[in-house]
């Protein structure tokens, strides 16, 4: 074991938290906490799950505002600290749950986390610096938990901050990645960086830290130099009691004990021909470098992914499909993505898998539910203000306890756990291990995937080593030691860093380069594949209609279609801005209709131009006001986007009908002619909307506005941690949509030539359809304005083509419905094709 880098003699604090307190409802998360961080030193921050460590670091980085206390940076009281201000003052953090944006690429995530959008930085070099074998064009949603952590580390290290906060950075990492991280920490310390290191692993504290502060129940319970403390002393400071043993005693299992679980030749995506058995009372571990197929095998063993060959037998009976799922409890490594349901309470999360057993006459027995959930969670010493508390109000370790509680309440026949103690404190680990051993003793096979060889040694009776999807070694009984496991893993996997597949090849320097197959995979999963598909459909469909009726490409028809298209395109682009944030605006159609109605009172043949210009100003002001109202209702009024925009939909439509109960107020012919001016058969307005779409697309990819828009839609919490002003982005998105609708209303006004309160309504659903056809995700963060424009083109083309094909209006809706279904199927299939990494 190496020793910490020698501390610098400069003792002036770079960061001080004085008397910090924070309360969440009935929970006192922090109480009068003092922390002093000095340059050139690693300051370990320890404590059980829920002790307040992450909350304290949230205060230090501006994510959390304290109720009382002061924050001093370089001796200056900074008052109210925001994430953006913390970054400017040289404070960077690697979060326990990475603040990454899943819908953006690795390169885009790096730009979002670096000053000035990473301009002038070698992004490949940023990754290479921490040994991250990631492709810059990888979609972050496709990365493993460990890869996301490495990306988060790369962003923080690249900033070369004055204070580097590492919150459980090694939890999902393999041995080599941990060594790389520690090398980076030592280099940072040599440069004078102050490092705050949060971990549950005392061996890491001993190896990397100079001093330690311990929190318990939101209060500081101790502070000392690491060299002055023994491990037992640190442990007592953390948990407040003596812990005699982390791991429970293993059961003595004879060679002739009955085999409860037998897996023969199981193969699937990422693993091949795996054999595995578990005797009664045994816990079986799966070891290997992260990404070698262990997790994929575990999911398949639980019936959660398809297999291509092999059998799974439980007590001699073959299981597959639904029968396998029903008998298995699976605890995922990525609890945020797969383990917890963020909008449900602690009780609901714990009981959801066992509702059938808790029901009487078809209804859940609430008293029994509370009793069994309370009893089981007490075994794990779950820390929560109430079982009715939201699951996201708990610390990461306590969330893991809830996942464990759910697994045990489901009375599984097989218990599968992927990284069961990731981010869990040492006391809770002991409780989890004890429960796993008790489950195994009852005859339930327990299979564990862990990147911690010490954990596998202490917990497991049998360890299977997996490399590149195949079993390469099996250790049993006395052979299950940390040294033997590590030796088997390293001996089998030393070639992995130089291996690759058809999509990606990793070079000896750790740099990954994408082959032709990888580039094609990136394209299919990217935002422009739908646009290419739409362009092909538009051309193909147009060719078919022209073959049926040659007048389809007549100059008059082209001009008419493009005029109609331009109005839809503007409104669809506006809808796309809102959908990119994860919202939706149902009021755009009625807004367009109201703007035309307003114009019908002023933009007439007998009115002076000054009044016409005033009308345009009024229309724009009404549009902006509509966008502001929507944004404020959603972000500050507590309305959902559907509820807010539907309310405005009704209000705007009502005002339109109040102003114009019937058609009236003819639009000036001169104004209409000006708005529909053509260059040949192509309207100038159409050329304008194309330029606008291209400009929006460029801004979406290259500007801070675009990155903020996509960041908010991809992960609002991560965007907030990165310093994005989330509320402002949402409000401005609704305003932008309204301004685009104003532009569309000008063209709609020229088309219909009269104030008609009902003409705009259909644009609401049509604009949403165009955005979806263009490949945007209704959850936000993903899409393109070019795709939206082409979606609008196709919809208008269908509307026009039915006339030339002598089809009824019914076919317009049939074609649109079929197109949406086909597009959804194609896009989903393309994006679900994950790249296989050797």
Secondary structure as GFF3:
##gff-version 3
##sequence-region A 1 838
A	DSSP	beta_strand	13	24	.	.	.	ID=ss1
A	DSSP	beta_strand	27	38	.	.	.	ID=ss2
A	DSSP	beta_strand	42	47	.	.	.	ID=ss3
A	DSSP	alpha_helix	53	60	.	.	.	ID=ss4
A	DSSP	beta_strand	68	73	.	.	.	ID=ss5
A	DSSP	beta_strand	76	77	.	.	.	ID=ss6
A	DSSP	alpha_helix	83	88	.	.	.	ID=ss7
A	DSSP	beta_strand	91	94	.	.	.	ID=ss8
A	DSSP	alpha_helix	106	113	.	.	.	ID=ss9
A	DSSP	three_ten_helix	115	118	.	.	.	ID=ss10
A	DSSP	alpha_helix	123	129	.	.	.	ID=ss11
A	DSSP	three_ten_helix	140	142	.	.	.	ID=ss12
A	DSSP	alpha_helix	145	158	.	.	.	ID=ss13
A	DSSP	beta_strand	163	167	.	.	.	ID=ss14
A	DSSP	alpha_helix	175	190	.	.	.	ID=ss15
A	DSSP	beta_strand	194	198	.	.	.	ID=ss16
A	DSSP	alpha_helix	202	208	.	.	.	ID=ss17
A	DSSP	beta_strand	211	216	.	.	.	ID=ss18
A	DSSP	beta_strand	219	225	.	.	.	ID=ss19
A	DSSP	three_ten_helix	226	228	.	.	.	ID=ss20
A	DSSP	alpha_helix	231	239	.	.	.	ID=ss21
A	DSSP	beta_strand	259	268	.	.	.	ID=ss22
A	DSSP	beta_strand	271	279	.	.	.	ID=ss23
A	DSSP	beta_strand	283	287	.	.	.	ID=ss24
A	DSSP	alpha_helix	294	301	.	.	.	ID=ss25
A	DSSP	beta_strand	307	314	.	.	.	ID=ss26
A	DSSP	beta_strand	317	319	.	.	.	ID=ss27
A	DSSP	alpha_helix	321	326	.	.	.	ID=ss28
A	DSSP	beta_strand	328	331	.	.	.	ID=ss29
A	DSSP	pi_helix	335	339	.	.	.	ID=ss30
A	DSSP	alpha_helix	346	351	.	.	.	ID=ss31
A	DSSP	three_ten_helix	352	354	.	.	.	ID=ss32
A	DSSP	alpha_helix	355	358	.	.	.	ID=ss33
A	DSSP	beta_strand	359	360	.	.	.	ID=ss34
A	DSSP	beta_strand	363	364	.	.	.	ID=ss35
A	DSSP	alpha_helix	366	379	.	.	.	ID=ss36
A	DSSP	three_ten_helix	391	393	.	.	.	ID=ss37
A	DSSP	alpha_helix	396	409	.	.	.	ID=ss38
A	DSSP	beta_strand	414	418	.	.	.	ID=ss39
A	DSSP	alpha_helix	426	441	.	.	.	ID=ss40
A	DSSP	beta_strand	445	449	.	.	.	ID=ss41
A	DSSP	alpha_helix	453	459	.	.	.	ID=ss42
A	DSSP	beta_strand	462	467	.	.	.	ID=ss43
A	DSSP	beta_strand	470	476	.	.	.	ID=ss44
A	DSSP	three_ten_helix	477	479	.	.	.	ID=ss45
A	DSSP	alpha_helix	482	493	.	.	.	ID=ss46
A	DSSP	three_ten_helix	496	498	.	.	.	ID=ss47
A	DSSP	beta_strand	504	506	.	.	.	ID=ss48
A	DSSP	beta_strand	512	514	.	.	.	ID=ss49
A	DSSP	alpha_helix	516	525	.	.	.	ID=ss50
A	DSSP	alpha_helix	529	548	.	.	.	ID=ss51
A	DSSP	three_ten_helix	550	553	.	.	.	ID=ss52
A	DSSP	alpha_helix	555	580	.	.	.	ID=ss53
A	DSSP	alpha_helix	588	602	.	.	.	ID=ss54
A	DSSP	alpha_helix	609	635	.	.	.	ID=ss55
A	DSSP	alpha_helix	641	659	.	.	.	ID=ss56
A	DSSP	beta_strand	664	666	.	.	.	ID=ss57
A	DSSP	alpha_helix	669	675	.	.	.	ID=ss58
A	DSSP	beta_strand	678	679	.	.	.	ID=ss59
A	DSSP	beta_strand	682	683	.	.	.	ID=ss60
A	DSSP	alpha_helix	684	702	.	.	.	ID=ss61
A	DSSP	alpha_helix	704	714	.	.	.	ID=ss62
A	DSSP	alpha_helix	716	721	.	.	.	ID=ss63
A	DSSP	alpha_helix	726	752	.	.	.	ID=ss64
A	DSSP	beta_strand	754	755	.	.	.	ID=ss65
A	DSSP	alpha_helix	763	773	.	.	.	ID=ss66
A	DSSP	alpha_helix	785	804	.	.	.	ID=ss67
A	DSSP	alpha_helix	810	831	.	.	.	ID=ss68
###
